[in-house]
Amino acid sequence: MDKTRTPAEDDAVTEAAVLRQLLALHPTQLSVEELLREIATDPEDFAERDAIELALRDLAAAGLLHRNGDLLLPSRAALRFDELLGD
């Protein structure tokens, strides 16, 4: 039986994808537009852009990423967590 994801689960998947990409490319700082091109299926699609913008807002509010103007980078907490998990 297929399980349909809730909107909250969709949001969590998008947040995880955004954070994984920022961590994978660190120390490179990405702009929002570069991030959209990296992870969006269709960077021009409003719903996809909106979901990614919401993920950025929520990750910043949680202290997992920093925005410096249009540039994005993972926070020290996110980097340390990634380091502890290892790959």
N, CA, C and O atoms as a printed pandas DataFrame, in Angstrom:
     atom_number atom_name residue_name chain_id  residue_number  x_coord  y_coord  z_coord
0              1         N          MET        A               1    0.836   -1.176    0.000
1              2        CA          MET        A               1    0.000    0.000    0.000
2              3         C          MET        A               1    0.885    1.246    0.000
3              4         O          MET        A               1    1.783    1.374    0.832
4              5         N          ASP        A               2    0.631    2.154   -0.928
5              6        CA          ASP        A               2    1.399    3.395   -0.999
6              7         C          ASP        A               2    0.971    4.336    0.115
7              8         O          ASP        A               2   -0.217    4.509    0.387
8              9         N          LYS        A               3    1.968    4.942    0.753
9             10        CA          LYS        A               3    1.678    5.906    1.800
10            11         C          LYS        A               3    1.838    7.308    1.218
11            12         O          LYS        A               3    2.879    7.636    0.650
12            13         N          THR        A               4    0.828    8.110    1.360
13            14        CA          THR        A               4    0.881    9.491    0.915
14            15         C          THR        A               4    1.490   10.331    2.025
15            16         O          THR        A               4    1.109   10.216    3.190
16            17         N          ARG        A               5    2.445   11.180    1.647
17            18        CA          ARG        A               5    3.089   12.037    2.657
18            19         C          ARG        A               5    2.191   13.210    2.996
19            20         O          ARG        A               5    1.439   13.712    2.160
20            21         N          THR        A               6    2.290   13.628    4.234
21            22        CA          THR        A               6    1.578   14.822    4.683
22            23         C          THR        A               6    2.374   16.051    4.247
23            24         O          THR        A               6    3.548   15.931    3.897
24            25         N          PRO        A               7    1.752   17.229    4.262
25            26        CA          PRO        A               7    2.511   18.452    3.952
26            27         C          PRO        A               7    3.718   18.644    4.874
27            28         O          PRO        A               7    4.769   19.109    4.432
28            29         N          ALA        A               8    3.570   18.293    6.136
29            30        CA          ALA        A               8    4.699   18.425    7.077
30            31         C          ALA        A               8    5.834   17.489    6.688
31            32         O          ALA        A               8    7.005   17.855    6.795
32            33         N          GLU        A               9    5.500   16.291    6.239
33            34        CA          GLU        A               9    6.530   15.348    5.796
34            35         C          GLU        A               9    7.209   15.853    4.524
35            36         O          GLU        A               9    8.423   15.718    4.372
36            37         N          ASP        A              10    6.427   16.436    3.608
37            38        CA          ASP        A              10    7.009   17.032    2.400
38            39         C          ASP        A              10    7.982   18.153    2.768
39            40         O          ASP        A              10    9.063   18.264    2.190
40            41         N          ASP        A              11    7.584   18.981    3.735
41            42        CA          ASP        A              11    8.448   20.080    4.184
42            43         C          ASP        A              11    9.755   19.540    4.750
43            44         O          ASP        A              11   10.825   20.078    4.463
44            45         N          ALA        A              12    9.678   18.486    5.547
45            46        CA          ALA        A              12   10.872   17.898    6.151
46            47         C          ALA        A              12   11.792   17.315    5.080
47            48         O          ALA        A              12   13.013   17.427    5.192
48            49         N          VAL        A              13   11.233   16.703    4.059
49            50        CA          VAL        A              13   12.033   16.155    2.957
50            51         C          VAL        A              13   12.764   17.280    2.233
51            52         O          VAL        A              13   13.940   17.144    1.894
52            53         N          THR        A              14   12.072   18.386    1.997
53            54        CA          THR        A              14   12.698   19.529    1.314
54            55         C          THR        A              14   13.789   20.141    2.188
55            56         O          THR        A              14   14.868   20.457    1.688
56            57         N          GLU        A              15   13.532   20.313    3.472
57            58        CA          GLU        A              15   14.543   20.853    4.376
58            59         C          GLU        A              15   15.785   19.967    4.388
59            60         O          GLU        A              15   16.909   20.466    4.344
60            61         N          ALA        A              16   15.583   18.668    4.448
61            62        CA          ALA        A              16   16.712   17.737    4.464
62            63         C          ALA        A              16   17.512   17.833    3.175
63            64         O          ALA        A              16   18.742   17.805    3.210
64            65         N          ALA        A              17   16.834   17.947    2.037
65            66        CA          ALA        A              17   17.526   18.054    0.751
66            67         C          ALA        A              17   18.350   19.337    0.677
67            68         O          ALA        A              17   19.484   19.329    0.197
68            69         N          VAL        A              18   17.780   20.422    1.148
69            70        CA          VAL        A              18   18.485   21.708    1.146
70            71         C          VAL        A              18   19.719   21.624    2.042
71            72         O          VAL        A              18   20.812   22.010    1.628
72            73         N          LEU        A              19   19.554   21.127    3.257
73            74        CA          LEU        A              19   20.677   21.066    4.192
74            75         C          LEU        A              19   21.752   20.108    3.699
75            76         O          LEU        A              19   22.941   20.404    3.813
76            77         N          ARG        A              20   21.346   18.958    3.150
77            78        CA          ARG        A              20   22.341   18.015    2.603
78            79         C          ARG        A              20   23.165   18.676    1.502
79            80         O          ARG        A              20   24.382   18.497    1.452
80            81         N          GLN        A              21   22.527   19.429    0.630
81            82        CA          GLN        A              21   23.248   20.080   -0.463
82            83         C          GLN        A              21   24.219   21.128    0.067
83            84         O          GLN        A              21   25.359   21.210   -0.390
84            85         N          LEU        A              22   23.771   21.922    1.022
85            86        CA          LEU        A              22   24.657   22.941    1.595
86            87         C          LEU        A              22   25.845   22.312    2.305
87            88         O          LEU        A              22   26.967   22.809    2.206
88            89         N          LEU        A              23   25.603   21.217    3.022
89            90        CA          LEU        A              23   26.695   20.521    3.709
90            91         C          LEU        A              23   27.646   19.869    2.716
91            92         O          LEU        A              23   28.861   19.892    2.916
92            93         N          ALA        A              24   27.115   19.293    1.658
93            94        CA          ALA        A              24   27.945   18.608    0.663
94            95         C          ALA        A              24   28.869   19.577   -0.061
95            96         O          ALA        A              24   29.992   19.216   -0.413
96            97         N          LEU        A              25   28.412   20.792   -0.286
97            98        CA          LEU        A              25   29.206   21.763   -1.045
98            99         C          LEU        A              25   30.024   22.705   -0.164
99           100         O          LEU        A              25   30.794   23.520   -0.674
100          101         N          HIS        A              26   29.859   22.598    1.153
101          102        CA          HIS        A              26   30.620   23.453    2.066
102          103         C          HIS        A              26   32.113   23.230    1.855
103          104         O          HIS        A              26   32.512   22.071    1.749
104          105         N          PRO        A              27   32.956   24.232    1.786
105          106        CA          PRO        A              27   32.775   25.605    2.219
106          107         C          PRO        A              27   32.256   26.557    1.141
107          108         O          PRO        A              27   32.198   27.765    1.370
108          109         N          THR        A              28   31.885   26.045   -0.009
109          110        CA          THR        A              28   31.316   26.907   -1.051
110          111         C          THR        A              28   30.008   27.506   -0.566
111          112         O          THR        A              28   29.147   26.801   -0.038
112          113         N          GLN        A              29   29.868   28.797   -0.748
113          114        CA          GLN        A              29   28.612   29.469   -0.422
114          115         C          GLN        A              29   27.769   29.517   -1.682
115          116         O          GLN        A              29   28.242   29.946   -2.734
116          117         N          LEU        A              30   26.539   29.085   -1.583
117          118        CA          LEU        A              30   25.624   29.109   -2.722
118          119         C          LEU        A              30   24.670   30.281   -2.600
119          120         O          LEU        A              30   24.301   30.686   -1.497
120          121         N          SER        A              31   24.278   30.816   -3.733
121          122        CA          SER        A              31   23.181   31.778   -3.732
122          123         C          SER        A              31   21.884   30.975   -3.763
123          124         O          SER        A              31   21.891   29.778   -4.051
124          125         N          VAL        A              32   20.785   31.637   -3.469
125          126        CA          VAL        A              32   19.490   30.966   -3.524
126          127         C          VAL        A              32   19.248   30.430   -4.927
127          128         O          VAL        A              32   18.767   29.308   -5.086
128          129         N          GLU        A              33   19.572   31.212   -5.940
129          130        CA          GLU        A              33   19.365   30.782   -7.328
130          131         C          GLU        A              33   20.222   29.564   -7.664
131          132         O          GLU        A              33   19.756   28.652   -8.346
132          133         N          GLU        A              34   21.456   29.539   -7.198
133          134        CA          GLU        A              34   22.312   28.365   -7.438
134          135         C          GLU        A              34   21.742   27.132   -6.752
135          136         O          GLU        A              34   21.731   26.044   -7.327
136          137         N          LEU        A              35   21.271   27.305   -5.527
137          138        CA          LEU        A              35   20.671   26.184   -4.805
138          139         C          LEU        A              35   19.440   25.672   -5.547
139          140         O          LEU        A              35   19.252   24.462   -5.680
140          141         N          LEU        A              36   18.614   26.575   -6.023
141          142        CA          LEU        A              36   17.432   26.172   -6.780
142          143         C          LEU        A              36   17.822   25.353   -8.009
143          144         O          LEU        A              36   17.199   24.331   -8.299
144          145         N          ARG        A              37   18.842   25.795   -8.726
145          146        CA          ARG        A              37   19.291   25.048   -9.911
146          147         C          ARG        A              37   19.852   23.687   -9.526
147          148         O          ARG        A              37   19.738   22.733  -10.295
148          149         N          GLU        A              38   20.456   23.584   -8.344
149          150        CA          GLU        A              38   21.053   22.331   -7.894
150          151         C          GLU        A              38   20.009   21.289   -7.499
151          152         O          GLU        A              38   20.170   20.112   -7.820
152          153         N          ILE        A              39   18.942   21.699   -6.811
153          154        CA          ILE        A              39   18.039   20.690   -6.250
154          155         C          ILE        A              39   16.627   20.684   -6.820
155          156         O          ILE        A              39   15.905   19.703   -6.640
156          157         N          ALA        A              40   16.216   21.734   -7.495
157          158        CA          ALA        A              40   14.848   21.773   -8.011
158          159         C          ALA        A              40   14.758   21.019   -9.337
159          160         O          ALA        A              40   15.655   21.106  -10.175
160          161         N          THR        A              41   13.680   20.292   -9.512
161          162        CA          THR        A              41   13.423   19.626  -10.785
162          163         C          THR        A              41   13.180   20.670  -11.856
163          164         O          THR        A              41   13.705   20.566  -12.965
164          165         N          ASP        A              42   12.373   21.689  -11.523
165          166        CA          ASP        A              42   12.098   22.815  -12.418
166          167         C          ASP        A              42   12.255   24.096  -11.607
167          168         O          ASP        A              42   11.323   24.510  -10.918
168          169         N          PRO        A              43   13.431   24.728  -11.685
169          170        CA          PRO        A              43   13.675   25.922  -10.862
170          171         C          PRO        A              43   12.698   27.071  -11.107
171          172         O          PRO        A              43   12.598   27.981  -10.284
172          173         N          GLU        A              44   11.983   27.039  -12.218
173          174        CA          GLU        A              44   11.015   28.103  -12.517
174          175         C          GLU        A              44    9.630   27.798  -11.949
175          176         O          GLU        A              44    8.762   28.671  -11.951
176          177         N          ASP        A              45    9.406   26.580  -11.465
177          178        CA          ASP        A              45    8.108   26.183  -10.921
178          179         C          ASP        A              45    7.863   26.882   -9.590
179          180         O          ASP        A              45    8.661   26.761   -8.660
180          181         N          PHE        A              46    6.744   27.623   -9.503
181          182        CA          PHE        A              46    6.467   28.405   -8.297
182          183         C          PHE        A              46    6.398   27.535   -7.051
183          184         O          PHE        A              46    6.975   27.884   -6.021
184          185         N          ALA        A              47    5.701   26.412   -7.130
185          186        CA          ALA        A              47    5.522   25.559   -5.941
186          187         C          ALA        A              47    6.862   25.034   -5.433
187          188         O          ALA        A              47    7.095   24.983   -4.225
188          189         N          GLU        A              48    7.738   24.647   -6.354
189          190        CA          GLU        A              48    9.052   24.146   -5.945
190          191         C          GLU        A              48    9.902   25.256   -5.333
191          192         O          GLU        A              48   10.543   25.063   -4.300
192          193         N          ARG        A              49    9.901   26.418   -5.982
193          194        CA          ARG        A              49   10.661   27.563   -5.452
194          195         C          ARG        A              49   10.155   27.936   -4.064
195          196         O          ARG        A              49   10.940   28.201   -3.154
196          197         N          ASP        A              50    8.831   27.953   -3.915
197          198        CA          ASP        A              50    8.229   28.315   -2.636
198          199         C          ASP        A              50    8.610   27.310   -1.551
199          200         O          ASP        A              50    8.933   27.700   -0.429
200          201         N          ALA        A              51    8.573   26.026   -1.881
201          202        CA          ALA        A              51    8.931   24.991   -0.901
202          203         C          ALA        A              51   10.379   25.149   -0.446
203          204         O          ALA        A              51   10.689   24.973    0.732
204          205         N          ILE        A              52   11.258   25.480   -1.382
205          206        CA          ILE        A              52   12.671   25.654   -1.036
206          207         C          ILE        A              52   12.870   26.923   -0.213
207          208         O          ILE        A              52   13.643   26.923    0.745
208          209         N          GLU        A              53   12.188   27.991   -0.574
209          210        CA          GLU        A              53   12.273   29.231    0.219
210          211         C          GLU        A              53   11.768   29.008    1.642
211          212         O          GLU        A              53   12.360   29.508    2.599
212          213         N          LEU        A              54   10.681   28.263    1.783
213          214        CA          LEU        A              54   10.167   27.947    3.121
214          215         C          LEU        A              54   11.169   27.095    3.901
215          216         O          LEU        A              54   11.360   27.298    5.100
216          217         N          ALA        A              55   11.799   26.154    3.226
217          218        CA          ALA        A              55   12.817   25.323    3.876
218          219         C          ALA        A              55   13.975   26.191    4.356
219          220         O          ALA        A              55   14.472   26.001    5.466
220          221         N          LEU        A              56   14.404   27.135    3.537
221          222        CA          LEU        A              56   15.488   28.039    3.933
222          223         C          LEU        A              56   15.091   28.847    5.168
223          224         O          LEU        A              56   15.877   28.996    6.104
224          225         N          ARG        A              57   13.880   29.357    5.158
225          226        CA          ARG        A              57   13.395   30.139    6.303
226          227         C          ARG        A              57   13.381   29.290    7.570
227          228         O          ARG        A              57   13.840   29.732    8.624
228          229         N          ASP        A              58   12.856   28.075    7.466
229          230        CA          ASP        A              58   12.734   27.221    8.646
230          231         C          ASP        A              58   14.094   26.722    9.138
231          232         O          ASP        A              58   14.316   26.620   10.345
232          233         N          LEU        A              59   15.001   26.411    8.215
233          234        CA          LEU        A              59   16.347   25.990    8.623
234          235         C          LEU        A              59   17.097   27.135    9.300
235          236         O          LEU        A              59   17.825   26.918   10.269
236          237         N          ALA        A              60   16.921   28.346    8.792
237          238        CA          ALA        A              60   17.557   29.506    9.427
238          239         C          ALA        A              60   16.964   29.731   10.813
239          240         O          ALA        A              60   17.693   30.027   11.759
240          241         N          ALA        A              61   15.651   29.593   10.937
241          242        CA          ALA        A              61   14.997   29.781   12.238
242          243         C          ALA        A              61   15.463   28.730   13.245
243          244         O          ALA        A              61   15.531   29.004   14.444
244          245         N          ALA        A              62   15.779   27.540   12.766
245          246        CA          ALA        A              62   16.256   26.470   13.644
246          247         C          ALA        A              62   17.751   26.587   13.939
247          248         O          ALA        A              62   18.290   25.807   14.724
248          249         N          GLY        A              63   18.421   27.554   13.314
249          250        CA          GLY        A              63   19.851   27.747   13.549
250          251         C          GLY        A              63   20.734   26.803   12.758
251          252         O          GLY        A              63   21.885   26.579   13.131
252          253         N          LEU        A              64   20.214   26.240   11.663
253          254        CA          LEU        A              64   20.992   25.284   10.875
254          255         C          LEU        A              64   21.607   25.884    9.621
255          256         O          LEU        A              64   22.455   25.254    8.989
256          257         N          LEU        A              65   21.198   27.080    9.255
257          258        CA          LEU        A              65   21.862   27.759    8.145
258          259         C          LEU        A              65   21.856   29.250    8.376
259          260         O          LEU        A              65   21.040   29.786    9.126
260          261         N          HIS        A              66   22.791   29.907    7.710
261          262        CA          HIS        A              66   22.902   31.362    7.764
262          263         C          HIS        A              66   22.675   31.906    6.361
263          264         O          HIS        A              66   23.105   31.321    5.366
264          265         N          ARG        A              67   21.990   33.035    6.311
265          266        CA          ARG        A              67   21.816   33.766    5.057
266          267         C          ARG        A              67   22.552   35.082    5.197
267          268         O          ARG        A              67   22.332   35.838    6.143
268          269         N          ASN        A              68   23.429   35.343    4.242
269          270        CA          ASN        A              68   24.141   36.610    4.187
270          271         C          ASN        A              68   23.742   37.246    2.867
271          272         O          ASN        A              68   24.371   37.019    1.834
272          273         N          GLY        A              69   22.685   38.046    2.920
273          274        CA          GLY        A              69   22.121   38.561    1.675
274          275         C          GLY        A              69   21.517   37.395    0.914
275          276         O          GLY        A              69   20.597   36.737    1.399
276          277         N          ASP        A              70   22.033   37.144   -0.270
277          278        CA          ASP        A              70   21.552   36.045   -1.101
278          279         C          ASP        A              70   22.384   34.780   -0.915
279          280         O          ASP        A              70   22.050   33.734   -1.471
280          281         N          LEU        A              71   23.469   34.867   -0.136
281          282        CA          LEU        A              71   24.352   33.708    0.037
282          283         C          LEU        A              71   23.920   32.845    1.211
283          284         O          LEU        A              71   23.461   33.343    2.239
284          285         N          LEU        A              72   24.079   31.543    1.035
285          286        CA          LEU        A              72   23.658   30.556    2.032
286          287         C          LEU        A              72   24.849   29.743    2.490
287          288         O          LEU        A              72   25.718   29.406    1.686
288          289         N          LEU        A              73   24.901   29.424    3.774
289          290        CA          LEU        A              73   25.912   28.515    4.274
290          291         C          LEU        A              73   25.397   27.817    5.524
291          292         O          LEU        A              73   24.621   28.394    6.286
292          293         N          PRO        A              74   25.828   26.574    5.736
293          294        CA          PRO        A              74   25.379   25.858    6.928
294          295         C          PRO        A              74   25.977   26.493    8.182
295          296         O          PRO        A              74   27.080   27.038    8.148
296          297         N          SER        A              75   25.246   26.415    9.276
297          298        CA          SER        A              75   25.737   26.956   10.544
298          299         C          SER        A              75   26.801   26.033   11.130
299          300         O          SER        A              75   26.977   24.901   10.680
300          301         N          ARG        A              76   27.495   26.529   12.127
301          302        CA          ARG        A              76   28.478   25.685   12.820
302          303         C          ARG        A              76   27.814   24.475   13.448
303          304         O          ARG        A              76   28.390   23.387   13.466
304          305         N          ALA        A              77   26.603   24.657   13.964
305          306        CA          ALA        A              77   25.877   23.529   14.563
306          307         C          ALA        A              77   25.588   22.454   13.521
307          308         O          ALA        A              77   25.753   21.264   13.792
308          309         N          ALA        A              78   25.158   22.868   12.330
309          310        CA          ALA        A              78   24.878   21.900   11.261
310          311         C          ALA        A              78   26.152   21.192   10.828
311          312         O          ALA        A              78   26.144   19.985   10.586
312          313         N          LEU        A              79   27.247   21.940   10.728
313          314        CA          LEU        A              79   28.522   21.338   10.332
314          315         C          LEU        A              79   29.004   20.334   11.385
315          316         O          LEU        A              79   29.500   19.260   11.044
316          317         N          ARG        A              80   28.854   20.688   12.652
317          318        CA          ARG        A              80   29.275   19.778   13.722
318          319         C          ARG        A              80   28.418   18.515   13.743
319          320         O          ARG        A              80   28.939   17.415   13.923
320          321         N          PHE        A              81   27.118   18.667   13.560
321          322        CA          PHE        A              81   26.225   17.517   13.507
322          323         C          PHE        A              81   26.606   16.602   12.347
323          324         O          PHE        A              81   26.648   15.381   12.498
324          325         N          ASP        A              82   26.882   17.197   11.193
325          326        CA          ASP        A              82   27.297   16.419   10.023
326          327         C          ASP        A              82   28.603   15.686   10.305
327          328         O          ASP        A              82   28.775   14.534    9.906
328          329         N          GLU        A              83   29.518   16.355   10.992
329          330        CA          GLU        A              83   30.792   15.754   11.358
330          331         C          GLU        A              83   30.589   14.559   12.308
331          332         O          GLU        A              83   31.240   13.525   12.165
332          333         N          LEU        A              84   29.695   14.718   13.255
333          334        CA          LEU        A              84   29.424   13.643   14.207
334          335         C          LEU        A              84   28.766   12.435   13.537
335          336         O          LEU        A              84   29.038   11.293   13.910
336          337         N          LEU        A              85   27.923   12.678   12.572
337          338        CA          LEU        A              85   27.273   11.567   11.859
338          339         C          LEU        A              85   28.244   10.822   10.967
339          340         O          LEU        A              85   28.127    9.615   10.760
340          341         N          GLY        A              86   29.229   11.584   10.430
341          342        CA          GLY        A              86   30.195   10.972    9.522
342          343         C          GLY        A              86   29.530   10.503    8.238
343          344         O          GLY        A              86   28.304   10.506    8.124
344          345         N          ASP        A              87   30.332   10.109    7.295
345          346        CA          ASP        A              87   29.763    9.626    6.025
346          347         C          ASP        A              87   30.272    8.252    5.704
347          348         O          ASP        A              87   29.905    7.682    4.676
